[in-house]
Amino acid sequence: MQKVKVLAAAAFLSLFIGSPHGLKAQTNFYQGKTITIIVGTVPGGLYDRWGRLLGRIMGKYIPGNPSMVVQNMPGGGSMIAANYLYGVAKPDGLTIGMFQTHMYLQQMVQQPEVKFDVRKFNWLGSQEKGTMMLYIRGDSPYRSIDEIIKAKEPPKCGATGLSDQTTLFTRMLEETVGARFTRVLGYQGGSEVDLAMERGEIICRATRVTVHFSREPFLTWEKKGFDRHLVQAGNKRDSRLPDTPTIFELMDKYKTSEVGRRFAQVLLAGDELGRPMVAPPAVPLERVKMLREAYNKALKDPELLDEVKKSRLDMEPITGQEIDAVYKDLMDQPPAVVDLVKKLEGN
């Protein structure tokens, strides 16, 4: 009887270790393999920059120490990358990625091009929160959002397209506090918008606070007083923008409706989520756990922290589980709010 028990226990242990879902198999799965990081933007931007930085660091925290490479897959405001990660990439844990956070808006309004559900991705985590701000040329006649609300002629703001931060932020201001803007679309990238602002083609643009205080031409602009800060999107004022009101202060001042407030929260949720990294649906849970742990450890790695410091980037990480919770709540909105989001499709 004792011999039978021993044999049964040995057989069970052998099945567990030898199983493709067993601990040993999962530990050895990444040995000698390469993980591809799909980045849904062109090279040179912050999505690409973070993808490559994490690609240098994460592998050493994954059992088996796989190599990691970045593949840029721009197009459709990251639509191509999001659809690829959701339904084309093999869900084996060897393909992960990053795409523009505001893609959830396309799903919310049921754009036919959307082939993904953000609630079903395996979110690994995010390294930062990307609060937006709106700035305007310092020599413009508009000194505040209050003056823009009262102005007969709205200021011209530049953007790349309908999903650009400038488009989203200015449309939100129109719906919540009544500030009007003329949007000039079609620029190839943020740097082209900034050049247009220097030439005087447009006079305002939205960007992330971190970007504005860490990169050129903004650092030079700040020294020369070239631009003025109009509004920021955080719940509280950023220490770098102590005299700039938040959108929530303005909504209180102008008594924005509950529907308008929920609409603002929907748009700003993308800022709270930052630039998250994701694995496709159906990746084995054991591998998702490994990837999440490696992501979290990479954000504490001395090499990464040194690069963050040198580049003057912000870090305020959230976990994959927290991102899951945000998306499950975010995608459940009343029809009136969804209707406002649908209006973003127009200029």
C-alpha positions as CSV (number, residue, x, y, z in Angstrom):
1,M,0.0,0.0,0.0
2,Q,2.8,2.4,0.9
3,K,4.6,1.5,-2.4
4,V,1.4,2.4,-4.3
5,K,1.2,5.8,-2.6
6,V,4.9,6.6,-3.4
7,L,4.4,5.6,-7.0
8,A,1.3,7.7,-7.3
9,A,3.0,10.7,-5.7
10,A,6.0,10.3,-8.1
11,A,3.7,10.0,-11.1
12,F,1.8,13.2,-10.0
13,L,5.1,15.1,-9.6
14,S,6.3,13.9,-12.9
15,L,3.2,15.1,-14.7
16,F,3.4,18.5,-13.0
17,I,7.0,19.1,-13.9
18,G,6.8,17.6,-17.4
19,S,3.5,19.3,-18.2
20,P,3.8,22.2,-20.7
21,H,2.0,24.3,-18.0
22,G,4.1,23.1,-15.2
23,L,6.5,25.2,-13.2
24,K,9.7,23.8,-14.7
25,A,8.4,24.1,-18.3
26,Q,7.4,27.7,-17.7
27,T,10.8,28.5,-16.1
28,N,12.6,27.0,-19.1
29,F,10.3,28.3,-21.8
30,Y,12.1,31.5,-22.5
31,Q,15.6,29.9,-22.5
32,G,17.3,30.8,-25.8
33,K,14.2,32.6,-27.2
34,T,13.5,36.2,-28.4
35,I,10.7,38.4,-27.2
36,T,9.4,40.9,-29.8
37,I,8.1,44.3,-28.5
38,I,5.6,45.7,-31.0
39,V,5.5,49.6,-30.7
40,G,2.6,51.2,-32.5
41,T,4.4,54.5,-33.2
42,V,7.3,55.6,-35.4
43,P,10.8,55.5,-34.0
44,G,12.0,58.4,-31.9
45,G,8.9,59.1,-29.8
46,L,8.4,58.3,-26.2
47,Y,6.5,55.1,-26.8
48,D,9.5,53.9,-28.9
49,R,11.9,55.2,-26.3
50,W,10.3,53.4,-23.4
51,G,9.9,50.2,-25.5
52,R,13.6,50.1,-26.3
53,L,14.6,51.0,-22.7
54,L,12.4,48.2,-21.3
55,G,13.7,45.9,-24.0
56,R,17.2,46.4,-22.7
57,I,16.3,45.7,-19.1
58,M,13.4,43.3,-18.8
59,G,15.0,40.2,-20.3
60,K,17.4,39.7,-17.3
61,Y,14.4,39.5,-15.0
62,I,12.6,36.8,-17.0
63,P,13.6,33.2,-16.2
64,G,15.7,31.9,-19.1
65,N,17.0,35.4,-19.9
66,P,15.5,35.8,-23.4
67,S,16.7,38.5,-25.7
68,M,14.3,41.3,-26.6
69,V,13.9,43.3,-29.8
70,V,11.7,46.2,-30.8
71,Q,9.6,46.2,-34.0
72,N,7.8,49.5,-34.9
73,M,4.3,49.0,-36.3
74,P,2.8,52.5,-36.8
75,G,-0.4,53.2,-38.6
76,G,-3.9,54.2,-37.9
77,G,-2.9,56.0,-34.6
78,S,-1.7,52.6,-33.4
79,M,-4.7,50.7,-34.7
80,I,-2.6,48.3,-36.7
81,A,-0.4,47.4,-33.7
82,A,-3.4,47.0,-31.4
83,N,-5.2,44.7,-33.8
84,Y,-2.0,42.7,-34.4
85,L,-1.4,42.2,-30.8
86,Y,-5.0,41.2,-30.1
87,G,-5.7,38.8,-33.0
88,V,-2.7,38.1,-35.1
89,A,0.3,37.6,-32.8
90,K,0.7,34.1,-31.4
91,P,-0.4,34.2,-27.7
92,D,2.7,32.3,-26.4
93,G,4.3,35.1,-24.5
94,L,7.0,35.9,-27.1
95,T,5.2,38.9,-28.5
96,I,4.2,41.9,-26.3
97,G,3.8,45.6,-27.1
98,M,2.8,49.2,-26.6
99,F,0.2,51.2,-28.5
100,Q,-1.3,54.6,-28.0
101,T,-3.4,54.6,-24.8
102,H,-6.4,56.5,-26.2
103,M,-7.2,53.6,-28.6
104,Y,-9.9,52.6,-26.1
105,L,-11.9,55.6,-27.4
106,Q,-12.1,53.9,-30.8
107,Q,-13.5,50.8,-29.2
108,M,-16.0,52.8,-27.1
109,V,-17.6,54.3,-30.2
110,Q,-17.4,51.0,-32.1
111,Q,-15.2,52.0,-34.9
112,P,-15.4,49.3,-37.6
113,E,-11.6,49.1,-37.8
114,V,-11.3,48.0,-34.1
115,K,-10.6,44.3,-33.8
116,F,-9.7,44.3,-30.1
117,D,-11.2,44.6,-26.7
118,V,-9.0,46.4,-24.2
119,R,-10.6,44.5,-21.3
120,K,-9.3,41.2,-22.6
121,F,-5.6,42.1,-23.1
122,N,-3.1,41.0,-20.5
123,W,-1.8,44.3,-19.2
124,L,1.7,44.1,-17.8
125,G,2.0,47.6,-16.2
126,S,2.7,51.2,-17.0
127,Q,5.7,53.3,-16.0
128,E,4.2,56.8,-15.8
129,K,1.2,58.9,-15.8
130,G,1.1,61.4,-18.7
131,T,-0.9,64.4,-17.6
132,M,-1.7,66.7,-20.5
133,M,-1.4,70.5,-20.6
134,L,-2.4,73.2,-23.1
135,Y,0.1,75.9,-24.0
136,I,-0.1,78.9,-26.3
137,R,2.3,81.5,-27.7
138,G,3.2,84.1,-25.1
139,D,2.6,86.9,-27.6
140,S,-1.0,85.8,-28.3
141,P,-3.9,87.9,-27.0
142,Y,-5.2,84.9,-25.0
143,R,-3.9,84.9,-21.5
144,S,-6.3,82.4,-20.0
145,I,-9.1,79.9,-20.8
146,D,-11.5,82.5,-19.4
147,E,-10.4,84.9,-22.2
148,I,-10.7,82.2,-24.8
149,I,-14.3,81.5,-23.7
150,K,-15.1,85.2,-24.2
151,A,-13.2,85.6,-27.4
152,K,-15.0,86.3,-30.7
153,E,-12.3,84.5,-32.7
154,P,-11.0,81.2,-31.4
155,P,-7.2,80.4,-31.3
156,K,-5.8,78.1,-33.9
157,C,-4.3,74.9,-32.4
158,G,-2.2,72.4,-34.4
159,A,-2.6,68.6,-34.3
160,T,-1.7,65.5,-36.3
161,G,-5.2,64.1,-36.5
162,L,-8.5,63.3,-34.7
163,S,-6.8,61.1,-32.0
164,D,-4.0,63.7,-31.3
165,Q,-3.8,65.0,-27.7
166,T,-4.5,68.5,-28.9
167,T,-7.7,67.5,-30.6
168,L,-8.9,65.5,-27.6
169,F,-8.0,68.1,-25.1
170,T,-9.5,71.1,-26.9
171,R,-12.7,69.2,-27.7
172,M,-13.0,68.3,-24.1
173,L,-12.6,72.0,-23.1
174,E,-15.3,72.9,-25.7
175,E,-17.8,70.3,-24.2
176,T,-17.0,71.0,-20.5
177,V,-16.4,74.7,-20.2
178,G,-17.4,76.3,-23.5
179,A,-13.9,77.3,-24.7
180,R,-13.8,77.3,-28.6
181,F,-10.8,76.4,-30.7
182,T,-10.0,76.1,-34.4
183,R,-8.0,72.9,-35.0
184,V,-5.5,72.7,-37.9
185,L,-4.9,69.0,-38.6
186,G,-2.6,67.0,-40.8
187,Y,0.9,67.7,-39.4
188,Q,3.1,64.6,-39.6
189,G,4.2,64.7,-35.9
190,G,4.6,66.8,-32.8
191,S,7.9,68.4,-33.9
192,E,6.1,69.6,-37.1
193,V,3.4,71.2,-34.9
194,D,6.0,72.9,-32.8
195,L,7.7,74.3,-35.9
196,A,4.3,75.6,-37.2
197,M,3.9,77.3,-33.8
198,E,7.2,79.0,-34.1
199,R,6.3,80.2,-37.6
200,G,3.0,81.5,-36.3
201,E,0.8,79.2,-38.5
202,I,-0.9,78.0,-35.2
203,I,-0.5,79.4,-31.7
204,C,-1.5,76.5,-29.4
205,R,-1.0,72.9,-28.8
206,A,-1.5,70.2,-26.1
207,T,1.2,67.9,-24.9
208,R,2.2,66.0,-21.8
209,V,3.6,67.9,-18.8
210,T,6.6,65.6,-18.6
211,V,7.4,66.2,-22.3
212,H,7.1,69.9,-22.0
213,F,9.5,70.1,-19.1
214,S,12.1,67.6,-20.4
215,R,12.7,68.2,-24.1
216,E,13.5,70.8,-26.7
217,P,12.2,73.1,-28.0
218,F,10.2,73.5,-24.8
219,L,13.2,74.0,-22.5
220,T,14.4,76.9,-24.7
221,W,10.8,78.2,-24.9
222,E,10.6,78.3,-21.2
223,K,13.8,80.3,-20.9
224,K,12.7,82.8,-23.5
225,G,9.1,83.1,-22.3
226,F,7.9,82.0,-25.8
227,D,4.8,80.1,-24.5
228,R,2.2,80.5,-21.8
229,H,0.5,77.7,-19.9
230,L,-3.3,77.8,-20.0
231,V,-4.7,74.6,-18.3
232,Q,-3.5,71.3,-17.0
233,A,-5.5,68.0,-16.8
234,G,-4.5,66.6,-13.4
235,N,-6.7,66.3,-10.4
236,K,-4.3,68.7,-8.7
237,R,-1.8,71.2,-9.9
238,D,1.6,69.9,-10.9
239,S,4.5,71.5,-9.0
240,R,5.9,72.8,-12.3
241,L,2.6,74.5,-13.1
242,P,1.7,76.1,-9.8
243,D,-0.2,79.0,-11.4
244,T,-2.0,77.0,-14.1
245,P,-5.6,75.9,-13.3
246,T,-6.7,72.3,-13.7
247,I,-9.6,71.2,-15.9
248,F,-11.4,70.2,-12.7
249,E,-11.1,73.7,-11.2
250,L,-12.5,75.1,-14.4
251,M,-15.4,72.6,-14.4
252,D,-16.2,73.6,-10.9
253,K,-16.1,77.3,-11.9
254,Y,-18.3,76.9,-14.9
255,K,-20.6,74.3,-13.3
256,T,-20.1,71.6,-15.8
257,S,-22.9,69.0,-16.0
258,E,-22.4,65.4,-14.6
259,V,-22.4,64.1,-18.2
260,G,-19.7,66.6,-19.1
261,R,-17.6,65.6,-16.1
262,R,-17.9,61.9,-16.9
263,F,-16.9,62.7,-20.5
264,A,-13.8,64.5,-19.2
265,Q,-12.9,61.6,-17.0
266,V,-13.2,59.2,-20.0
267,L,-10.8,61.3,-22.0
268,L,-8.3,61.8,-19.2
269,A,-8.2,58.1,-18.2
270,G,-5.6,57.7,-21.0
271,D,-3.3,60.1,-19.2
272,E,-3.7,58.2,-15.9
273,L,-2.8,55.0,-17.7
274,G,0.4,56.5,-19.3
275,R,2.1,54.2,-21.8
276,P,1.3,50.7,-20.7
277,M,2.8,47.5,-22.0
278,V,0.6,44.6,-22.9
279,A,0.6,40.9,-23.9
280,P,-2.1,39.4,-26.2
281,P,-5.1,37.6,-24.8
282,A,-4.8,33.8,-24.1
283,V,-1.1,34.0,-23.1
284,P,-0.7,31.3,-20.4
285,L,-1.2,32.8,-17.0
286,E,2.1,31.6,-15.7
287,R,3.9,33.5,-18.5
288,V,1.8,36.6,-17.9
289,K,2.9,36.5,-14.3
290,M,6.5,36.2,-15.3
291,L,6.2,39.1,-17.7
292,R,4.5,41.3,-15.1
293,E,7.1,40.5,-12.5
294,A,9.9,41.3,-14.9
295,Y,8.3,44.6,-15.9
296,N,7.9,45.7,-12.3
297,K,11.5,44.7,-11.5
298,A,12.8,46.5,-14.6
299,L,11.3,49.7,-13.4
300,K,13.5,49.5,-10.3
301,D,16.6,48.6,-12.2
302,P,19.6,51.0,-11.6
303,E,20.3,51.3,-15.3
304,L,16.7,52.2,-16.1
305,L,16.5,54.6,-13.2
306,D,19.7,56.3,-14.3
307,E,18.4,56.8,-17.8
308,V,15.1,58.2,-16.5
309,K,17.0,60.7,-14.4
310,K,19.3,61.8,-17.2
311,S,16.3,62.2,-19.6
312,R,14.3,64.1,-17.0
313,L,11.4,61.6,-17.3
314,D,8.7,61.1,-14.7
315,M,7.9,57.7,-13.2
316,E,4.7,56.9,-11.4
317,P,4.2,53.2,-12.1
318,I,0.9,51.3,-11.9
319,T,0.5,47.5,-12.1
320,G,-1.1,45.4,-14.8
321,Q,-3.9,44.5,-12.4
322,E,-4.6,48.1,-11.7
323,I,-4.8,48.8,-15.5
324,D,-7.3,45.9,-15.8
325,A,-9.5,47.4,-13.2
326,V,-9.4,50.9,-14.8
327,Y,-10.4,49.5,-18.2
328,K,-13.3,47.4,-16.8
329,D,-14.8,50.5,-15.2
330,L,-13.9,52.9,-18.0
331,M,-15.6,51.0,-20.8
332,D,-19.0,50.9,-18.9
333,Q,-20.4,54.4,-19.7
334,P,-24.0,55.7,-20.2
335,P,-25.2,56.4,-23.8
336,A,-25.0,60.2,-23.2
337,V,-21.3,60.0,-22.5
338,V,-20.6,57.7,-25.4
339,D,-22.5,60.2,-27.7
340,L,-20.1,62.9,-26.6
341,V,-17.1,60.7,-27.4
342,K,-18.6,60.0,-30.8
343,K,-18.6,63.7,-31.5
344,L,-14.8,63.5,-31.4
345,E,-14.9,61.9,-34.8
346,G,-15.6,65.3,-36.3
347,N,-13.3,68.3,-36.2
